Amino acid sequence: MSSMTLSIIVPVLDEAAGIEAALTALSPYRTRGAELIVVDGGSRDGTLALARPLADHVLTAPRGRAAQMNAGASASRGDILLFLHADTRLPTNADALICDSLARTGRVWGRFDVRFDQGGFMPVIAFMMNLRSRLTGIATGDQAIFVTRAAFDAVGGFPSQPLMEDIALSARIRRITRAAHIRACVTTSARRWRMQGILRTVLLMWRLRLAYFFGSDPARLARQYGYADR
């Protein structure tokens, strides 16, 4: 497993303010042989131009994380695929942690624990997210999901839906094995929580996940989450 190669796939949309810092933070992984792929969903703020010098491949795809991440996976060459949000930072030596975790557990996918880049009530929210993931076997995109190419292909990749694609992939792939759990934390931005209010965001996410569990249309839930057609 230690000889397996890693592809880091970053879906982006209008991330000009932070994309250079995000990709620069990943340069040590490229130095160690990881492939870095950025997949843009229609940015209008210059994200593509800023990303090109800092990634191995910069692609465009229809807007939506599922479509963008599937496009990145199709273009990648790595044995292990790591799907990383643009506002999430990996812990030191995440590549070694991933390979060691999969080799040690014999599993084909996994995720990291998460923490936020803000204090206050956010550590409590992160604790609850990590606990829920351990209990349910479901991972979210904020936790930097990683999966072997063989397993990703076996389940058909991310389902074509505009929201909850991470939960849907987890549900598919946990039928093969449980997730490998890396306790080292990725650090993700609390920007959406700050903008919309912590309590309001918590309640919204609970309501959307419950509705999804009972079969609500992901497209309708995406509109409620705040995704708008462009």
C-alpha positions in Angstrom: 0.0 0.0 0.0 2.9 2.4 0.7 3.8 2.3 -3.0 0.3 3.4 -4.1 0.0 6.8 -5.7 -2.3 9.6 -4.5 -4.4 12.0 -6.6 -5.8 15.0 -4.7 -9.0 16.3 -6.4 -10.2 19.8 -5.4 -13.6 21.0 -6.7 -13.9 24.8 -6.9 -16.3 27.6 -7.6 -15.4 31.2 -7.2 -12.5 30.6 -4.9 -10.2 33.3 -6.1 -9.8 34.8 -2.6 -8.2 31.6 -1.2 -7.3 29.3 -4.0 -3.6 30.2 -4.1 -3.1 29.6 -0.4 -5.1 26.3 -0.6 -3.0 25.0 -3.5 0.3 26.2 -2.1 -0.4 24.3 1.1 -0.6 21.1 -1.1 2.8 21.7 -2.8 4.6 19.3 -0.4 2.4 16.5 -1.5 3.2 17.2 -5.2 6.9 17.2 -4.3 6.4 13.7 -2.8 4.7 12.4 -6.0 1.0 13.2 -5.4 -1.1 14.5 -8.4 -3.1 17.7 -7.8 -6.2 18.2 -9.9 -8.5 21.3 -9.7 -11.9 21.0 -11.2 -13.8 24.3 -11.8 -17.5 24.4 -12.0 -17.9 27.8 -13.8 -16.0 30.4 -11.7 -16.3 34.0 -12.7 -13.7 35.5 -10.5 -10.4 34.3 -12.0 -10.1 31.1 -10.0 -8.9 29.2 -13.1 -6.1 31.5 -13.9 -4.8 31.5 -10.3 -5.0 27.7 -10.1 -3.2 26.8 -13.3 0.4 27.4 -12.1 -0.2 25.6 -8.8 -1.8 22.3 -10.0 -0.9 19.4 -12.3 -4.2 19.7 -14.1 -7.0 22.3 -14.1 -10.3 21.1 -15.6 -13.8 22.4 -16.1 -16.9 20.5 -15.5 -20.6 21.1 -15.1 -21.3 22.9 -11.8 -21.8 20.6 -8.8 -19.4 18.9 -6.5 -20.4 15.4 -7.6 -19.9 16.2 -11.3 -16.7 18.1 -10.7 -15.2 15.3 -8.5 -16.2 12.6 -10.9 -14.5 14.6 -13.7 -11.4 14.9 -11.6 -11.4 11.2 -10.8 -11.7 10.3 -14.5 -8.7 12.4 -15.4 -6.6 11.3 -12.5 -3.9 8.6 -12.4 -3.5 7.8 -8.7 -4.4 4.6 -7.0 -6.0 6.5 -4.2 -8.3 9.4 -4.7 -8.5 12.2 -2.0 -11.4 14.6 -2.4 -10.6 17.9 -0.7 -12.7 21.0 -0.4 -10.9 24.3 -1.3 -11.4 25.7 2.2 -10.1 22.6 4.0 -6.4 22.0 5.0 -4.8 18.6 5.5 -2.8 17.7 8.5 1.0 17.2 8.2 1.9 14.0 6.2 -1.7 13.3 5.3 -0.5 11.2 2.4 1.4 8.8 4.7 -1.5 8.7 7.1 -3.8 7.7 4.3 -1.6 4.9 3.0 -0.8 3.6 6.5 -4.4 3.6 7.5 -5.6 1.7 4.5 -2.7 -0.8 4.8 -3.2 -1.3 8.5 -7.0 -1.7 8.4 -7.3 -3.5 5.1 -10.1 -1.1 4.1 -10.6 0.7 0.8 -11.8 4.1 1.9 -11.8 6.5 4.9 -11.9 10.0 6.2 -10.2 12.3 8.7 -11.6 13.9 11.9 -12.5 17.5 11.3 -12.0 20.7 13.3 -12.9 24.3 12.4 -10.7 27.3 12.0 -12.7 29.2 14.7 -13.3 28.7 18.4 -16.4 29.5 20.4 -19.0 26.8 19.8 -17.4 25.4 16.7 -15.3 22.7 18.6 -18.5 21.3 19.9 -20.0 21.1 16.4 -16.8 19.4 15.2 -17.0 16.9 18.0 -20.6 16.0 17.2 -19.7 15.7 13.4 -16.9 13.3 14.2 -19.0 11.3 16.7 -21.8 11.0 14.2 -19.5 9.8 11.5 -18.0 7.1 13.8 -21.4 5.9 14.8 -23.1 5.9 11.4 -20.1 5.1 9.1 -21.0 8.1 7.0 -18.4 10.6 6.0 -18.9 14.2 4.8 -16.9 16.2 2.3 -15.5 18.4 5.1 -13.7 15.3 6.4 -11.6 14.8 3.3 -12.9 11.5 2.0 -10.3 9.2 0.4 -10.9 6.0 -1.5 -9.0 3.5 -3.6 -9.7 3.9 -7.4 -10.9 0.3 -7.6 -13.5 0.9 -4.9 -14.6 4.2 -6.3 -15.1 2.7 -9.8 -16.8 -0.3 -8.3 -19.6 1.8 -6.7 -19.9 4.1 -9.8 -18.3 7.2 -8.2 -20.4 10.0 -6.8 -24.1 9.8 -7.7 -25.3 12.6 -10.0 -27.1 14.8 -7.5 -26.5 18.4 -6.4 -26.4 17.8 -2.7 -25.6 15.0 -0.2 -23.3 13.4 -2.7 -20.8 12.7 0.1 -23.4 10.9 2.1 -24.7 8.9 -0.9 -21.1 7.8 -1.7 -20.5 6.8 1.9 -23.7 4.7 1.9 -22.6 2.9 -1.3 -19.1 2.2 -0.3 -19.6 1.2 3.3 -21.3 -1.9 1.8 -17.7 -3.0 0.8 -16.0 -2.1 4.1 -16.3 0.3 7.0 -14.3 3.6 6.7 -10.8 3.8 7.9 -10.8 6.6 10.5 -7.8 8.9 10.9 -7.9 10.9 14.1 -5.6 13.6 12.9 -7.8 16.5 11.9 -8.3 18.4 8.7 -9.0 22.0 9.4 -12.0 23.5 7.6 -13.4 27.0 7.3 -16.3 28.1 9.4 -17.1 30.8 6.9 -20.6 29.5 6.0 -21.4 29.1 9.7 -20.3 32.7 10.4 -22.3 34.1 7.5 -25.6 32.3 8.2 -25.3 31.9 12.0 -24.2 28.8 13.9 -27.6 27.8 15.3 -29.4 28.5 12.0 -26.9 26.4 10.1 -27.0 23.5 12.5 -30.8 23.4 12.3 -30.7 23.7 8.5 -28.3 20.8 8.1 -30.2 18.6 10.5 -33.4 19.3 8.6 -31.9 18.7 5.2 -30.2 15.4 6.3 -33.4 14.2 7.8 -35.4 15.1 4.7 -32.8 13.3 2.5 -33.0 10.2 4.7 -36.7 10.1 4.1 -36.3 10.4 0.4 -36.6 14.1 -0.5 -35.3 15.2 -3.9 -31.7 16.3 -3.6 -32.3 19.1 -6.1 -35.0 20.6 -3.9 -32.8 20.3 -0.8 -29.9 22.0 -2.7 -32.1 25.0 -3.3 -33.1 25.1 0.3 -29.4 24.9 1.2 -28.7 28.0 -0.9 -27.5 26.6 -4.2 -28.9 28.7 -7.1 -28.8 28.1 -10.8 -26.4 30.2 -12.8 
